[in-house]
């Protein structure tokens, strides 16, 4: 399945796990970053600790924090706005 991020907003997670909408943390210092469309309940995790996120490197804790902030959202993992589903 492919995502499109129509109407999505960027988000970033700091090392303490706080999630902010917008790219407040630099990709090199953010724990994770990506995008979310809260109306469509889809989102993407694009970067993880300065590297391109992959399903194999994404910790459950990051997904748990995203679920708390954006309940019921389906998350895609990988670089770019068109990524394969996790």
Number of C-alpha atoms within 10 A of each C-alpha: 8 10 16 14 18 11 11 19 15 18 20 25 26 17 13 8 15 12 20 15 14 14 16 15 18 13 20 12 13 21 22 27 29 28 24 26 19 16 9 14 14 20 27 31 30 22 23 25 17 15 14 17 21 18 13 8 11 17 11 9 10 15 13 12 15 21 14 10 13 16 12 13 19 17 20 26 25 20 17 16 20 15 17 16 15 15
